[in-house]
């Protein structure tokens, strides 16, 4: 198949989670089990004479149960289990798009995209199966109103070397239907600020959407309480953020090391449920001598709850900003088997809520 241009990457990830239950049973901890199967298929049409054209797809199947609410948190604690649905058994194409290269430095992509797949950073991202598990470090929560987890659209990227320099895009703002509820314009620029010998990235991004929504509309980026509160629909939403990652130690020969990462961003606050989001942390490889393939990460986040959302739910529950941290260590038992211990502590966005401490064992098998 590879000789004819087709490659397949498949993996099976299982989660054994000890976490608090959904409200009103958030103080009761228990064990949950769930998992998912992923297959990424890519076909290079240059084998058929279409130079620079390829097709990429990502099929995801999830099953079982694993706690996402973790006792009433705003940020879901297991991003991987949000796709293709956040409960039960489900299967779907979360990515299916064509790529066309124009010369060595311009890339045009069109079709269906997964926001979780696109958020690939050296220390964050990872689809929830390789690095962090909390959405705060796997996908940008600021995009709750402007970029759905799965969307159709077009992206164009200008490369500097092999790295993205300028990216522009136009895509749908919700998964309600093909551009059924607004369109989003996306743009990002990699800033030339890296003055260190070690690799690093500094990126400014922004989105603007014509979506019509309220601050209480559900979104996979955040677990918003379901209350029957009549709200006036707001039009348009925007986001602006700065992300960075910088290696502190880097082995040029092995292409591995460890470093720092961070992100800060703002939104319109209405209809966006989050008005400010910040995360910082450390991550990388080589924490333990003679185990260069192990990976690790430690991060802290603050998710600011918008004033509109606070005021809307004030008669039922008082809200505050949510904060939390996560630490994981990923043991490379073999080239095909990875076992991760993941520990989180979260002060939920409900005033008076107790600190939640979910713990999970993640086992990934690579076929």
C-alpha positions in Angstrom: 0.0 0.0 0.0 2.8 2.4 0.8 4.3 1.8 -2.6 1.0 2.9 -4.1 0.9 6.0 -1.9 -1.3 4.9 1.1 -0.1 4.8 4.7 -2.1 4.0 7.8 -1.3 4.9 11.4 -3.6 3.2 13.9 -3.6 3.1 17.7 -5.8 2.0 20.6 -6.0 4.1 23.8 -7.6 3.0 27.1 -8.4 5.1 30.1 -8.8 3.9 33.7 -9.9 7.0 35.6 -10.5 7.5 39.3 -12.5 10.8 39.5 -15.5 12.4 41.1 -18.9 11.9 39.5 -21.2 14.3 37.8 -23.1 16.8 39.9 -24.9 16.5 42.3 -22.6 13.5 43.2 -19.3 15.3 42.7 -17.9 14.4 46.1 -18.2 10.7 45.4 -15.1 9.2 43.7 -15.3 6.1 41.6 -13.5 4.2 38.8 -14.5 4.6 35.1 -13.2 2.9 32.0 -13.4 3.9 28.4 -11.3 3.9 25.3 -11.0 4.8 21.7 -9.6 3.5 18.4 -8.0 5.9 16.0 -6.9 5.3 12.4 -5.1 8.0 10.3 -5.0 7.3 6.6 -3.0 9.3 4.1 -2.8 8.9 0.4 -0.2 10.6 -1.8 -1.6 11.1 -5.3 1.9 11.8 -6.7 2.1 8.0 -7.2 -0.8 8.5 -9.7 0.9 11.5 -11.3 -0.8 14.3 -9.3 2.3 16.0 -7.8 1.8 17.8 -4.5 -1.7 16.4 -3.9 -2.7 14.2 -0.9 -5.8 13.1 1.0 -5.8 12.8 4.8 -8.5 11.2 6.9 -8.9 10.5 10.6 -11.5 7.9 11.8 -12.3 7.8 15.5 -14.3 5.3 17.5 -14.9 5.8 21.2 -16.6 3.5 23.7 -17.3 3.1 27.4 -17.3 5.8 30.0 -14.8 8.1 31.6 -15.6 11.1 33.8 -15.5 14.4 31.9 -17.2 16.6 34.5 -14.9 15.6 37.4 -17.3 16.9 40.0 -18.5 20.1 38.2 -15.4 21.4 36.4 -15.6 23.8 33.5 -12.7 22.3 31.5 -13.3 18.6 30.5 -10.6 16.5 32.1 -10.3 14.0 29.2 -10.2 15.6 25.8 -9.6 12.4 23.9 -13.0 11.1 25.0 -14.9 14.1 23.6 -14.5 12.9 20.0 -16.4 11.9 18.0 -19.1 12.2 20.8 -18.7 12.8 24.5 -20.6 9.7 25.6 -21.7 6.2 24.6 -20.3 4.4 21.5 -19.7 6.5 18.4 -17.6 6.4 15.2 -17.0 9.1 12.7 -14.6 10.8 10.3 -13.2 13.8 12.3 -10.8 14.7 9.5 -11.2 14.3 5.7 -9.4 16.9 3.6 -7.3 17.4 0.5 -3.9 19.1 0.5 -2.2 20.7 -2.4 1.4 22.0 -2.4 2.2 25.1 -4.5 5.9 25.1 -4.7 8.0 24.4 -1.6 6.4 27.0 0.7 2.6 27.3 0.1 0.0 24.7 1.3 -3.7 24.8 0.5 -6.1 22.4 2.5 -9.8 22.0 2.0 -12.4 19.7 3.6 -13.2 18.5 7.1 -10.7 19.2 10.0 -10.4 18.3 13.6 -9.4 21.2 15.8 -7.8 18.8 18.2 -5.6 17.4 15.5 -4.6 20.9 14.3 -3.5 22.0 17.8 -0.1 20.3 17.5 2.6 21.9 19.7 5.9 20.5 21.1 4.6 20.3 24.7 0.8 20.6 24.4 -1.8 19.2 22.0 -1.3 15.5 21.5 -5.0 14.8 21.0 -5.3 13.8 24.7 -3.6 10.4 24.0 0.1 11.4 24.0 0.6 14.4 26.3 -1.8 16.2 28.6 -5.4 15.0 29.0 -7.2 18.2 30.2 -8.8 20.3 27.4 -6.9 23.3 28.8 -3.7 21.9 27.3 -5.1 19.8 24.4 -7.2 22.3 22.5 -7.6 26.1 22.9 -10.8 26.7 25.0 -11.0 30.3 23.8 -12.4 29.0 20.5 -15.6 27.7 22.1 -17.7 30.0 19.9 -15.5 30.4 16.8 -14.0 27.0 16.0 -16.0 23.8 16.6 -14.1 20.6 17.4 -14.9 19.3 13.9 -15.5 21.8 11.0 -15.5 22.1 7.2 -13.5 24.9 5.6 -10.3 26.0 3.8 -6.8 26.7 5.2 -3.8 28.2 3.5 -0.4 28.2 5.0 2.9 29.9 4.0 5.9 27.9 5.3 9.3 29.2 6.4 11.5 26.1 6.0 9.3 23.3 7.3 7.5 25.4 9.9 4.2 27.4 9.4 4.8 31.1 9.1 1.4 32.6 8.1 -1.9 30.7 8.2 -5.3 32.0 7.0 -8.6 30.2 7.0 -12.3 30.3 6.4 -14.5 27.7 8.0 -17.9 27.1 9.7 -18.5 28.4 13.2 -20.6 25.5 14.5 -21.3 21.8 13.7 -25.0 22.5 13.2 -24.7 22.2 9.5 -22.5 23.3 6.6 -22.1 27.0 7.4 -25.6 26.9 8.9 -24.7 29.2 11.8 -22.0 31.6 10.7 -18.5 31.6 9.2 -15.2 32.1 11.0 -12.1 33.9 9.6 -8.9 32.6 11.1 -5.3 34.0 11.0 -2.0 33.3 12.7 1.5 34.6 12.3 4.7 33.1 13.7 6.8 35.9 15.2 10.6 36.0 14.6 11.4 36.4 18.3 13.5 33.3 18.8 17.0 34.5 19.7 18.1 31.3 21.4 20.2 28.4 20.0 17.4 26.0 21.0 14.1 25.7 19.0 11.1 27.8 20.0 7.9 29.2 18.6 6.0 32.5 19.3 2.6 32.7 17.5 -0.1 35.3 17.4 -3.6 34.0 16.4 -7.0 35.4 16.1 -10.5 34.5 14.9 -13.7 36.4 14.0 -17.0 34.7 13.6 -20.5 35.7 12.5 -22.1 33.1 14.7 -25.3 33.7 16.6 -25.3 32.2 20.1 -25.6 32.7 23.8 -23.1 32.3 26.6 -24.9 29.1 27.8 -24.9 27.2 24.5 -23.2 23.9 24.9 -19.7 23.4 23.5 -17.2 20.5 23.9 -14.5 23.0 25.0 -16.3 23.6 28.3 -18.9 21.8 30.5 -21.6 24.5 30.9 -24.4 23.8 33.4 -27.7 23.0 31.8 -30.2 25.6 33.1 -33.4 26.8 31.3 -32.5 30.5 31.3 -33.8 32.7 28.5 -31.0 34.8 27.0 -30.9 37.2 24.1 -28.9 35.8 21.2 -25.7 37.7 20.5 -24.2 38.0 17.0 -20.5 37.8 16.3 -17.6 36.5 18.4 -13.8 37.0 18.3 -10.7 35.7 20.0 -7.0 36.8 20.2 -4.2 34.9 21.7 -0.4 34.6 22.0 1.2 31.1 22.4 4.8 30.2 22.9 7.1 27.3 23.5 10.8 27.4 24.0 13.3 24.5 24.5 15.6 25.1 27.4 17.7 21.9 26.8 18.0 20.5 23.3 19.9 17.6 21.9 20.4 18.4 18.2 21.4 14.9 17.2 18.5 13.1 18.9 16.0 16.0 18.3 14.7 15.8 21.8 14.8 17.9 25.0 12.6 19.8 27.5 11.4 23.4 27.8 8.6 25.8 28.7 5.3 26.7 27.1 2.6 29.3 27.7 -0.5 30.9 26.3 -2.7 33.9 27.0 -5.8 35.0 25.2 -9.0 37.0 25.3 -12.5 36.7 23.8 -15.6 38.9 23.3 -17.0 37.6 26.6 -20.5 37.3 25.1 -21.5 34.9 23.6 -18.2 33.3 24.6 -18.4 31.6 28.0 -14.7 32.2 28.6 -13.3 35.8 28.6 -9.7 35.1 29.5 -7.6 32.0 29.3 -4.0 31.4 30.5 -1.8 28.3 30.8 1.9 27.8 31.5 4.0 24.8 32.1 7.0 22.6 31.4 7.4 19.5 29.3 9.6 17.3 27.2 11.7 14.2 27.2 14.6 12.8 29.1 13.5 13.5 32.7 15.0 10.2 33.9 18.5 9.2 32.7 18.6 6.2 30.3 14.9 6.7 29.5 15.1 9.1 26.5 11.8 8.0 25.0 9.7 8.8 28.1 7.8 12.1 27.9 6.4 14.3 30.7 4.6 17.5 31.3 3.4 19.8 34.1 1.0 22.7 33.6 -1.3 25.2 35.3 -4.3 27.0 33.8 -6.8 29.7 34.6 -10.1 29.9 32.8 -11.9 33.2 33.3 -15.7 32.8 33.3 -17.4 35.6 31.4 -19.5 38.2 33.3 -22.5 37.4 31.1 -22.4 33.7 32.1 -22.0 34.6 35.8 -24.9 37.0 35.7 -27.1 34.5 33.8 -26.6 31.7 36.3 -26.4 33.9 39.5 -29.9 33.0 40.6 -29.0 29.3 40.6 -25.3 29.1 41.3 -22.5 31.6 41.9 -19.5 31.3 39.6 -15.8 32.2 39.7 -12.8 31.7 37.6 -11.6 28.1 37.4 -8.0 27.1 37.9 -6.2 23.8 37.9 -3.0 21.9 37.2 -2.0 18.7 35.6 1.1 16.5 35.7 1.7 13.4 33.5 4.5 11.0 32.9 4.4 8.8 29.8 6.5 5.6 30.1 7.6 4.1 26.7 7.4 0.5 27.7 8.1 -0.5 24.1 8.0 1.1 20.7 4.3 0.0 20.4 3.2 0.4 24.0 3.0 3.6 26.1 1.6 3.9 29.7 0.8 7.3 31.2 0.1 8.3 34.8 -2.0 11.5 34.8 -2.8 13.5 37.9 -4.9 16.7 38.0 -6.1 19.1 40.7 -8.9 21.6 39.9 -10.7 24.3 41.8 -14.0 24.3 39.9 -15.8 27.4 38.7 -18.7 27.0 41.1 -18.2 29.1 44.2 -17.7 26.9 47.3 -16.9 23.7 45.2 -14.3 21.5 46.7 -11.0 20.9 44.9 -11.3 18.0 42.5 -8.4 15.5 42.2 -9.0 13.2 39.2 -6.3 10.5 38.5 -6.0 8.3 35.4 -3.9 5.6 33.9 -3.7 5.8 30.1 -2.5 2.9 28.0 -1.8 3.5 24.3 -1.1 0.6 21.9 0.4 1.5 18.5 -0.3 -0.9 15.7 
